[in-house]
Amino acid sequence: MKKQDIPQDKGSLTSANMTEVLYVTDENNNYGTAKSSGWDIKNAVLDESMELISERVDEAKRNVANNIVSPIIYFMELNKMDFQVLAAYVDKWQWTVKRHAKPSVFKKLSDSTLKKYADAFGISVDELKNFDGK
């Protein structure tokens, strides 16, 4: 892409005061980088993705409130993680993390295990233990 052709459409990136770096060519066909605030198509995709993530977080919050899942699921969704990523952060097998996502199992977890989850989510153990989805 030529430097003068970089799109600068307003969207998610500009509202967050962010830009992205693109590889471009200048008038002499030398490669370099330049900043872009995005373009309409990419902004539409980003907005839809963020809306879907927000819906997943809201659903997880309701499921915690209804005692269907443990708070681990809410914070996992909030932090845009999946079981594989979270398992790597807490140094557990995926099946173990899935088991900890059950409210009955979560209530029996030790403080040291909860600390691993809390650290992965950037919250305190109390916040994790006492989150009720409301």
CNS distance restraints for C-alpha pairs under 8 A (distance, minus, plus):
assign (resid   1 and name CA) (resid   5 and name CA) 6.61 0.50 0.50
assign (resid   1 and name CA) (resid   6 and name CA) 7.14 0.50 0.50
assign (resid   1 and name CA) (resid  23 and name CA) 7.41 0.50 0.50
assign (resid   1 and name CA) (resid  24 and name CA) 5.06 0.50 0.50
assign (resid   1 and name CA) (resid  25 and name CA) 6.17 0.50 0.50
assign (resid   2 and name CA) (resid   6 and name CA) 6.93 0.50 0.50
assign (resid   2 and name CA) (resid  24 and name CA) 5.41 0.50 0.50
assign (resid   2 and name CA) (resid  25 and name CA) 4.93 0.50 0.50
assign (resid   2 and name CA) (resid  26 and name CA) 6.03 0.50 0.50
assign (resid   2 and name CA) (resid  27 and name CA) 7.60 0.50 0.50
assign (resid   3 and name CA) (resid  24 and name CA) 5.38 0.50 0.50
assign (resid   3 and name CA) (resid  25 and name CA) 5.81 0.50 0.50
assign (resid   3 and name CA) (resid  26 and name CA) 5.58 0.50 0.50
assign (resid   3 and name CA) (resid  27 and name CA) 7.92 0.50 0.50
assign (resid   3 and name CA) (resid  34 and name CA) 7.00 0.50 0.50
assign (resid   6 and name CA) (resid  36 and name CA) 6.41 0.50 0.50
assign (resid   7 and name CA) (resid  36 and name CA) 6.30 0.50 0.50
assign (resid   7 and name CA) (resid  37 and name CA) 7.25 0.50 0.50
assign (resid   7 and name CA) (resid  38 and name CA) 6.11 0.50 0.50
assign (resid   7 and name CA) (resid  39 and name CA) 5.43 0.50 0.50
assign (resid   8 and name CA) (resid  36 and name CA) 5.56 0.50 0.50
assign (resid   8 and name CA) (resid  37 and name CA) 4.94 0.50 0.50
assign (resid   8 and name CA) (resid  38 and name CA) 5.56 0.50 0.50
assign (resid   8 and name CA) (resid  39 and name CA) 6.12 0.50 0.50
assign (resid   9 and name CA) (resid  37 and name CA) 6.22 0.50 0.50
assign (resid   9 and name CA) (resid  38 and name CA) 5.56 0.50 0.50
assign (resid   9 and name CA) (resid  39 and name CA) 4.72 0.50 0.50
assign (resid   9 and name CA) (resid  40 and name CA) 6.00 0.50 0.50
assign (resid  10 and name CA) (resid  14 and name CA) 5.85 0.50 0.50
assign (resid  10 and name CA) (resid  15 and name CA) 7.71 0.50 0.50
assign (resid  10 and name CA) (resid  37 and name CA) 6.60 0.50 0.50
assign (resid  10 and name CA) (resid  38 and name CA) 6.95 0.50 0.50
assign (resid  10 and name CA) (resid  39 and name CA) 7.23 0.50 0.50
assign (resid  10 and name CA) (resid  40 and name CA) 7.53 0.50 0.50
assign (resid  11 and name CA) (resid  15 and name CA) 6.25 0.50 0.50
assign (resid  11 and name CA) (resid  37 and name CA) 7.46 0.50 0.50
assign (resid  11 and name CA) (resid  38 and name CA) 6.96 0.50 0.50
assign (resid  11 and name CA) (resid  39 and name CA) 7.59 0.50 0.50
assign (resid  11 and name CA) (resid  40 and name CA) 7.25 0.50 0.50
assign (resid  11 and name CA) (resid  43 and name CA) 5.43 0.50 0.50
assign (resid  12 and name CA) (resid  16 and name CA) 6.33 0.50 0.50
assign (resid  12 and name CA) (resid  43 and name CA) 5.99 0.50 0.50
assign (resid  12 and name CA) (resid  46 and name CA) 7.03 0.50 0.50
assign (resid  12 and name CA) (resid  47 and name CA) 6.73 0.50 0.50
assign (resid  13 and name CA) (resid  17 and name CA) 6.20 0.50 0.50
assign (resid  13 and name CA) (resid  18 and name CA) 4.85 0.50 0.50
assign (resid  13 and name CA) (resid  19 and name CA) 5.92 0.50 0.50
assign (resid  13 and name CA) (resid  37 and name CA) 5.86 0.50 0.50
assign (resid  13 and name CA) (resid  38 and name CA) 6.72 0.50 0.50
assign (resid  13 and name CA) (resid  43 and name CA) 7.72 0.50 0.50
assign (resid  14 and name CA) (resid  18 and name CA) 5.55 0.50 0.50
assign (resid  14 and name CA) (resid  19 and name CA) 6.84 0.50 0.50
assign (resid  14 and name CA) (resid  37 and name CA) 5.72 0.50 0.50
assign (resid  14 and name CA) (resid  38 and name CA) 7.94 0.50 0.50
assign (resid  18 and name CA) (resid  37 and name CA) 6.99 0.50 0.50
assign (resid  19 and name CA) (resid  35 and name CA) 5.97 0.50 0.50
assign (resid  19 and name CA) (resid  36 and name CA) 5.48 0.50 0.50
assign (resid  19 and name CA) (resid  37 and name CA) 4.75 0.50 0.50
assign (resid  19 and name CA) (resid  38 and name CA) 7.26 0.50 0.50
assign (resid  20 and name CA) (resid  35 and name CA) 5.51 0.50 0.50
assign (resid  20 and name CA) (resid  36 and name CA) 5.40 0.50 0.50
assign (resid  20 and name CA) (resid  37 and name CA) 6.45 0.50 0.50
assign (resid  20 and name CA) (resid  38 and name CA) 7.26 0.50 0.50
assign (resid  21 and name CA) (resid  33 and name CA) 6.29 0.50 0.50
assign (resid  21 and name CA) (resid  34 and name CA) 5.57 0.50 0.50
assign (resid  21 and name CA) (resid  35 and name CA) 4.61 0.50 0.50
assign (resid  21 and name CA) (resid  36 and name CA) 6.35 0.50 0.50
assign (resid  22 and name CA) (resid  33 and name CA) 5.46 0.50 0.50
assign (resid  22 and name CA) (resid  34 and name CA) 5.49 0.50 0.50
assign (resid  22 and name CA) (resid  35 and name CA) 6.21 0.50 0.50
assign (resid  22 and name CA) (resid  36 and name CA) 7.04 0.50 0.50
assign (resid  23 and name CA) (resid  31 and name CA) 6.79 0.50 0.50
assign (resid  23 and name CA) (resid  32 and name CA) 5.72 0.50 0.50
assign (resid  23 and name CA) (resid  33 and name CA) 4.57 0.50 0.50
assign (resid  23 and name CA) (resid  34 and name CA) 6.59 0.50 0.50
assign (resid  24 and name CA) (resid  31 and name CA) 5.67 0.50 0.50
assign (resid  24 and name CA) (resid  32 and name CA) 5.42 0.50 0.50
assign (resid  24 and name CA) (resid  33 and name CA) 5.57 0.50 0.50
assign (resid  24 and name CA) (resid  34 and name CA) 6.67 0.50 0.50
assign (resid  25 and name CA) (resid  29 and name CA) 4.96 0.50 0.50
assign (resid  25 and name CA) (resid  30 and name CA) 5.19 0.50 0.50
assign (resid  25 and name CA) (resid  31 and name CA) 4.54 0.50 0.50
assign (resid  25 and name CA) (resid  32 and name CA) 6.05 0.50 0.50
assign (resid  26 and name CA) (resid  30 and name CA) 5.53 0.50 0.50
assign (resid  26 and name CA) (resid  31 and name CA) 6.67 0.50 0.50
assign (resid  26 and name CA) (resid  32 and name CA) 7.32 0.50 0.50
assign (resid  38 and name CA) (resid  42 and name CA) 6.61 0.50 0.50
assign (resid  38 and name CA) (resid  43 and name CA) 6.51 0.50 0.50
assign (resid  39 and name CA) (resid  43 and name CA) 5.98 0.50 0.50
assign (resid  40 and name CA) (resid  44 and name CA) 6.12 0.50 0.50
assign (resid  41 and name CA) (resid  45 and name CA) 6.42 0.50 0.50
assign (resid  42 and name CA) (resid  46 and name CA) 6.14 0.50 0.50
assign (resid  43 and name CA) (resid  47 and name CA) 6.06 0.50 0.50
assign (resid  44 and name CA) (resid  48 and name CA) 6.22 0.50 0.50
assign (resid  45 and name CA) (resid  49 and name CA) 6.10 0.50 0.50
assign (resid  46 and name CA) (resid  50 and name CA) 6.15 0.50 0.50
assign (resid  47 and name CA) (resid  51 and name CA) 6.19 0.50 0.50
assign (resid  48 and name CA) (resid  52 and name CA) 6.24 0.50 0.50
assign (resid  49 and name CA) (resid  53 and name CA) 6.24 0.50 0.50
assign (resid  50 and name CA) (resid  54 and name CA) 6.11 0.50 0.50
assign (resid  51 and name CA) (resid  55 and name CA) 6.26 0.50 0.50
assign (resid  52 and name CA) (resid  56 and name CA) 6.30 0.50 0.50
assign (resid  53 and name CA) (resid  57 and name CA) 6.24 0.50 0.50
assign (resid  53 and name CA) (resid  77 and name CA) 7.57 0.50 0.50
assign (resid  53 and name CA) (resid  80 and name CA) 7.65 0.50 0.50
assign (resid  54 and name CA) (resid  58 and name CA) 6.21 0.50 0.50
assign (resid  55 and name CA) (resid  59 and name CA) 6.13 0.50 0.50
assign (resid  56 and name CA) (resid  60 and name CA) 6.11 0.50 0.50
assign (resid  56 and name CA) (resid  77 and name CA) 6.71 0.50 0.50
assign (resid  57 and name CA) (resid  61 and name CA) 6.17 0.50 0.50
assign (resid  57 and name CA) (resid  74 and name CA) 6.21 0.50 0.50
assign (resid  57 and name CA) (resid  77 and name CA) 5.46 0.50 0.50
assign (resid  57 and name CA) (resid  78 and name CA) 5.70 0.50 0.50
assign (resid  58 and name CA) (resid  62 and name CA) 6.31 0.50 0.50
assign (resid  59 and name CA) (resid  63 and name CA) 6.16 0.50 0.50
assign (resid  60 and name CA) (resid  64 and name CA) 6.20 0.50 0.50
assign (resid  60 and name CA) (resid  69 and name CA) 7.73 0.50 0.50
assign (resid  60 and name CA) (resid  73 and name CA) 6.30 0.50 0.50
assign (resid  60 and name CA) (resid  74 and name CA) 4.89 0.50 0.50
assign (resid  60 and name CA) (resid  77 and name CA) 7.25 0.50 0.50
assign (resid  61 and name CA) (resid  65 and name CA) 6.27 0.50 0.50
assign (resid  61 and name CA) (resid  71 and name CA) 7.95 0.50 0.50
assign (resid  61 and name CA) (resid  74 and name CA) 5.66 0.50 0.50
assign (resid  61 and name CA) (resid 133 and name CA) 4.78 0.50 0.50
assign (resid  61 and name CA) (resid 134 and name CA) 7.51 0.50 0.50
assign (resid  62 and name CA) (resid  66 and name CA) 6.14 0.50 0.50
assign (resid  62 and name CA) (resid 133 and name CA) 6.13 0.50 0.50
assign (resid  62 and name CA) (resid 134 and name CA) 7.92 0.50 0.50
assign (resid  63 and name CA) (resid  67 and name CA) 6.10 0.50 0.50
assign (resid  63 and name CA) (resid  68 and name CA) 5.06 0.50 0.50
assign (resid  63 and name CA) (resid  69 and name CA) 5.74 0.50 0.50
assign (resid  63 and name CA) (resid 133 and name CA) 7.63 0.50 0.50
assign (resid  64 and name CA) (resid  68 and name CA) 5.88 0.50 0.50
assign (resid  64 and name CA) (resid  69 and name CA) 5.16 0.50 0.50
assign (resid  64 and name CA) (resid  70 and name CA) 5.67 0.50 0.50
assign (resid  64 and name CA) (resid  71 and name CA) 5.93 0.50 0.50
assign (resid  64 and name CA) (resid  73 and name CA) 7.96 0.50 0.50
assign (resid  64 and name CA) (resid  74 and name CA) 7.19 0.50 0.50
assign (resid  64 and name CA) (resid 132 and name CA) 6.19 0.50 0.50
assign (resid  64 and name CA) (resid 133 and name CA) 5.19 0.50 0.50
assign (resid  65 and name CA) (resid 132 and name CA) 5.43 0.50 0.50
assign (resid  65 and name CA) (resid 133 and name CA) 4.35 0.50 0.50
assign (resid  65 and name CA) (resid 134 and name CA) 6.21 0.50 0.50
assign (resid  67 and name CA) (resid 103 and name CA) 6.43 0.50 0.50
assign (resid  68 and name CA) (resid 102 and name CA) 7.34 0.50 0.50
assign (resid  68 and name CA) (resid 103 and name CA) 6.92 0.50 0.50
assign (resid  69 and name CA) (resid  73 and name CA) 6.60 0.50 0.50
assign (resid  69 and name CA) (resid 101 and name CA) 5.67 0.50 0.50
assign (resid  69 and name CA) (resid 102 and name CA) 5.20 0.50 0.50
assign (resid  69 and name CA) (resid 103 and name CA) 5.47 0.50 0.50
assign (resid  70 and name CA) (resid  74 and name CA) 7.59 0.50 0.50
assign (resid  70 and name CA) (resid 100 and name CA) 7.40 0.50 0.50
assign (resid  70 and name CA) (resid 101 and name CA) 4.88 0.50 0.50
assign (resid  70 and name CA) (resid 102 and name CA) 5.44 0.50 0.50
assign (resid  70 and name CA) (resid 103 and name CA) 4.55 0.50 0.50
assign (resid  70 and name CA) (resid 106 and name CA) 6.26 0.50 0.50
assign (resid  71 and name CA) (resid  75 and name CA) 6.36 0.50 0.50
assign (resid  71 and name CA) (resid 101 and name CA) 7.37 0.50 0.50
assign (resid  71 and name CA) (resid 128 and name CA) 6.49 0.50 0.50
assign (resid  71 and name CA) (resid 129 and name CA) 7.65 0.50 0.50
assign (resid  71 and name CA) (resid 131 and name CA) 6.29 0.50 0.50
assign (resid  71 and name CA) (resid 132 and name CA) 7.30 0.50 0.50
assign (resid  71 and name CA) (resid 133 and name CA) 7.67 0.50 0.50
assign (resid  72 and name CA) (resid  76 and name CA) 5.90 0.50 0.50
assign (resid  72 and name CA) (resid 100 and name CA) 7.57 0.50 0.50
assign (resid  72 and name CA) (resid 101 and name CA) 5.79 0.50 0.50
assign (resid  72 and name CA) (resid 117 and name CA) 7.56 0.50 0.50
assign (resid  72 and name CA) (resid 128 and name CA) 7.59 0.50 0.50
assign (resid  73 and name CA) (resid  77 and name CA) 6.15 0.50 0.50
assign (resid  73 and name CA) (resid 101 and name CA) 6.19 0.50 0.50
assign (resid  74 and name CA) (resid  78 and name CA) 6.04 0.50 0.50
assign (resid  75 and name CA) (resid  79 and name CA) 6.00 0.50 0.50
assign (resid  75 and name CA) (resid 121 and name CA) 6.48 0.50 0.50
assign (resid  76 and name CA) (resid  80 and name CA) 6.23 0.50 0.50
assign (resid  76 and name CA) (resid  81 and name CA) 5.11 0.50 0.50
assign (resid  76 and name CA) (resid  82 and name CA) 6.60 0.50 0.50
assign (resid  76 and name CA) (resid  83 and name CA) 7.99 0.50 0.50
assign (resid  76 and name CA) (resid  86 and name CA) 7.15 0.50 0.50
assign (resid  76 and name CA) (resid 121 and name CA) 7.40 0.50 0.50
assign (resid  77 and name CA) (resid  81 and name CA) 5.84 0.50 0.50
assign (resid  77 and name CA) (resid  82 and name CA) 7.34 0.50 0.50
assign (resid  79 and name CA) (resid 121 and name CA) 6.82 0.50 0.50
assign (resid  81 and name CA) (resid  85 and name CA) 5.82 0.50 0.50
assign (resid  81 and name CA) (resid  86 and name CA) 6.20 0.50 0.50
assign (resid  82 and name CA) (resid  86 and name CA) 6.14 0.50 0.50
assign (resid  83 and name CA) (resid  87 and name CA) 5.83 0.50 0.50
assign (resid  83 and name CA) (resid  94 and name CA) 5.88 0.50 0.50
assign (resid  83 and name CA) (resid  97 and name CA) 6.82 0.50 0.50
assign (resid  83 and name CA) (resid  98 and name CA) 7.12 0.50 0.50
assign (resid  84 and name CA) (resid  88 and name CA) 6.36 0.50 0.50
assign (resid  84 and name CA) (resid  94 and name CA) 5.94 0.50 0.50
assign (resid  85 and name CA) (resid  89 and name CA) 6.43 0.50 0.50
assign (resid  86 and name CA) (resid  90 and name CA) 6.26 0.50 0.50
assign (resid  86 and name CA) (resid  97 and name CA) 7.71 0.50 0.50
assign (resid  86 and name CA) (resid 120 and name CA) 7.45 0.50 0.50
assign (resid  87 and name CA) (resid  91 and name CA) 5.69 0.50 0.50
assign (resid  87 and name CA) (resid  92 and name CA) 4.98 0.50 0.50
assign (resid  87 and name CA) (resid  93 and name CA) 5.80 0.50 0.50
assign (resid  87 and name CA) (resid  94 and name CA) 5.33 0.50 0.50
assign (resid  87 and name CA) (resid  97 and name CA) 6.20 0.50 0.50
assign (resid  88 and name CA) (resid  92 and name CA) 6.57 0.50 0.50
assign (resid  88 and name CA) (resid  93 and name CA) 7.86 0.50 0.50
assign (resid  89 and name CA) (resid 116 and name CA) 7.96 0.50 0.50
assign (resid  89 and name CA) (resid 120 and name CA) 6.01 0.50 0.50
assign (resid  90 and name CA) (resid 116 and name CA) 5.41 0.50 0.50
assign (resid  90 and name CA) (resid 117 and name CA) 6.14 0.50 0.50
assign (resid  90 and name CA) (resid 120 and name CA) 6.76 0.50 0.50
assign (resid  92 and name CA) (resid  96 and name CA) 6.33 0.50 0.50
assign (resid  92 and name CA) (resid  97 and name CA) 6.72 0.50 0.50
assign (resid  93 and name CA) (resid  97 and name CA) 6.57 0.50 0.50
assign (resid  94 and name CA) (resid  98 and name CA) 6.21 0.50 0.50
assign (resid  95 and name CA) (resid  99 and name CA) 6.12 0.50 0.50
assign (resid  96 and name CA) (resid 100 and name CA) 6.20 0.50 0.50
assign (resid  97 and name CA) (resid 101 and name CA) 6.32 0.50 0.50
assign (resid  98 and name CA) (resid 102 and name CA) 7.27 0.50 0.50
assign (resid  99 and name CA) (resid 105 and name CA) 6.80 0.50 0.50
assign (resid 100 and name CA) (resid 105 and name CA) 5.55 0.50 0.50
assign (resid 100 and name CA) (resid 106 and name CA) 5.10 0.50 0.50
assign (resid 100 and name CA) (resid 109 and name CA) 7.83 0.50 0.50
assign (resid 101 and name CA) (resid 105 and name CA) 7.41 0.50 0.50
assign (resid 101 and name CA) (resid 106 and name CA) 6.45 0.50 0.50
assign (resid 102 and name CA) (resid 106 and name CA) 6.00 0.50 0.50
assign (resid 103 and name CA) (resid 107 and name CA) 6.21 0.50 0.50
assign (resid 104 and name CA) (resid 108 and name CA) 7.10 0.50 0.50
assign (resid 105 and name CA) (resid 109 and name CA) 6.74 0.50 0.50
assign (resid 109 and name CA) (resid 113 and name CA) 6.30 0.50 0.50
assign (resid 109 and name CA) (resid 114 and name CA) 6.57 0.50 0.50
assign (resid 110 and name CA) (resid 114 and name CA) 6.26 0.50 0.50
assign (resid 111 and name CA) (resid 115 and name CA) 5.91 0.50 0.50
assign (resid 111 and name CA) (resid 125 and name CA) 7.43 0.50 0.50
assign (resid 112 and name CA) (resid 116 and name CA) 6.59 0.50 0.50
assign (resid 113 and name CA) (resid 117 and name CA) 6.73 0.50 0.50
assign (resid 114 and name CA) (resid 118 and name CA) 6.04 0.50 0.50
assign (resid 114 and name CA) (resid 125 and name CA) 6.12 0.50 0.50
assign (resid 114 and name CA) (resid 128 and name CA) 7.60 0.50 0.50
assign (resid 114 and name CA) (resid 129 and name CA) 7.89 0.50 0.50
assign (resid 115 and name CA) (resid 119 and name CA) 5.94 0.50 0.50
assign (resid 115 and name CA) (resid 124 and name CA) 7.51 0.50 0.50
assign (resid 115 and name CA) (resid 125 and name CA) 5.62 0.50 0.50
assign (resid 116 and name CA) (resid 120 and name CA) 6.24 0.50 0.50
assign (resid 117 and name CA) (resid 121 and name CA) 6.29 0.50 0.50
assign (resid 118 and name CA) (resid 122 and name CA) 5.91 0.50 0.50
assign (resid 118 and name CA) (resid 123 and name CA) 5.05 0.50 0.50
assign (resid 118 and name CA) (resid 124 and name CA) 5.50 0.50 0.50
assign (resid 118 and name CA) (resid 125 and name CA) 5.42 0.50 0.50
assign (resid 118 and name CA) (resid 128 and name CA) 6.38 0.50 0.50
assign (resid 119 and name CA) (resid 123 and name CA) 6.23 0.50 0.50
assign (resid 119 and name CA) (resid 124 and name CA) 7.27 0.50 0.50
assign (resid 123 and name CA) (resid 127 and name CA) 6.40 0.50 0.50
assign (resid 123 and name CA) (resid 128 and name CA) 7.12 0.50 0.50
assign (resid 124 and name CA) (resid 128 and name CA) 6.49 0.50 0.50
assign (resid 125 and name CA) (resid 129 and name CA) 6.04 0.50 0.50
assign (resid 126 and name CA) (resid 130 and name CA) 5.81 0.50 0.50
assign (resid 127 and name CA) (resid 131 and name CA) 5.83 0.50 0.50
